[in-house]
Amino acid sequence: MGRAYREGHNLLITAFHDGLDSLSVLRERIEEAAISKGKNVSDAKISLLRCCYASDEEAEINSYLDNARFQRRLSEVLLLRRQQSLDGYLLHETPTRQDLSFETMRENLPIGSVNRVIDRLLEEIDIVKPTQIAIQTQMGDFDQKTMLRQIELWGDKIIPEVNKSLGHRPDVAE
């Protein structure tokens, strides 16, 4: 973090599956890093990357969660265990003790109904105070129709409501 402040890089926050408390702790670490480098924390370029999915369809949400857990397992195979493929092509993801239940993932990520996603994003934005936000709604093998519906939902409802709540006016260029 210190180097990011010193050299003007973005701080990328992602993959926090264990709730708002860990985001609060991270925000405190960002503030401490700013102070240690003699910088103002408001000068930090903080990017928040979140896995998010809005739907009232339980099967869609569970599919998204299953795909998110699968991708997490693969990243753990590569990063934490430094495991290689057995055949030179395929990685073998396997359940681990660190796997989160769907209930825990649903509780700790902006996933669920439109209102739940909006409320959760606003909570996370309030804690982290990012300058940029990237949303990853595509996980796994959702079909084109489902993803187009998701994009429309974000463009028509979620993003405008988040912007409105944050006091951003769409008719004013920034």
N, C-alpha and C positions, 0 to 999 in steps of 0.2 A: 504494500500500500504506500509505503514511503516513497518508493521509486516512482510509482504512478503520480503522486503529488509533485515530486521533484521534476519529472519529465513531462507532465501534463497529459498523461494517459487516462483513459477511462477505467474505472473500477467496475468490473462485471460481476454482478450478483446473480447467482443461479443455483438451482438444484437444492434448495432448502426444503426438505420434506418434513421437517420436524417442528413446524409451527412458527407463530409470531414471535415467541421468545427468542429463537435463534436469530431472527431478523433484527430484533432489538439489540441483541449482543453484538451482532455484526455492525450495526449502525454506531454503537459505542466505540467499537474498534476503529471505524473509519474516522470518527471524531478525534480519538486519541492519536491516530497517525497524523492527522492534520496538525494538531497541536505540536507534536514532536518535530514536525518539519517547519514549524513557524508559519503554517498556512491557515487560511480561513476555511472551515469545512464547507461553506457555501460555494467555494471555488472548485470543489470536487465535481468531476464529471462521473456520475454514477449511472450505470446502465442496469436495469432490472430485466432479466430474462425469466419468464414464467411459463410453465406448462398450464394452460387454461382450457377449459371446455365447458360450454354452456348448452344445456339440454334438459328437457323434462322427461326424456326417454331413458329409463333406468338401464336398458340394454346398451345404449350408446355410451353412457357414462362408464359402465363397467368395461366395455370394450376399450375405451380410451385409457382407463386406469390399468387394464391388463397390458396394453401396449407401452404405457409409461413405465410400468414395473419391468417389463421385458428390456426396454432400452437401458434402464438403470442397471439391470443385471449385466448386460453386455459391457457397459462402461466400467463396471466394477471388475469384470473379468480382465479387461484390457489394462486398467489403471492400477487397481489395488493388488490383484493377484498376478499381474504380468503374465497371464496365461496365454499360451499360443494355441492355435487350432491343432487338432490331431491329424487332420488330413491336408493341411496347407490352405484350406479355403474357408471352412466354416468354424465359427466360434461356438462353443457349447455353453449356453447360459443355463445356469442351474439355480434353484432356490437357495437362498442363504439365510443365515440367522438375522441379517440386517434387513431382510425383506419387510416391507410395510404392508399392513392389511389394507384392503380397499377402504375401510372405514377411516383409518388413520390418514391415508392419502387424501380422501375426500374432505376430511376435516382441515387438513393443512395446506391445501392448494385451492386456487380459485376454480373450483369445479362444481357444477350443479345447475340449478335454475339461473336464469338471467339475473334475478335480484341477488342471489347468493354470490355469483361471480362479481357483480358490481361492488357489493358490500365488501367482499374479501379484497378485491384489488384496491379499493379506497383505503382499507386498513393498512395494507402493505405499503402503499404509496405514502401514507402518513408517517409510517415508521422509517422507511428507507430514504424518502425524499429524493427519488431518482430524477435525473435530467432527461433520461430516455427510458422507454419501456418497449420491450419486444415480447410478443405473445406467440407461443407455439401451440397452435390448436391441432395441427396435423401430427398424429402419432400412429404409426403402424399402417394398417391396410384399410382405412376408411375409403369408401367409394367416392367418386367425384360429386355425385348428387349431395351426399352428406356434407362434404367439405364446402361446397358452394353455399349450402344452407347455413353452415357455420360462419362463413365469411360474411354473408348477408346479415346474419344476426349481430355480429360484431359491428359492422358498418352502420346498421340502421338503429340499433338499440344500445349496445354496451358502450362503445366508444363515445357516442354523443352524451350519454348519461354520466360517464366518468368525467368527461370534459366539463359538463355543466356543473357537476359537484365540485370540481376543482376551480371553477370560475373562469374557465377558458371559453372564449367566445369564438365560434366557428367562422364568423364573418370578419374577423380581424386577423390579418396575416402577422405571423411572428417573425 
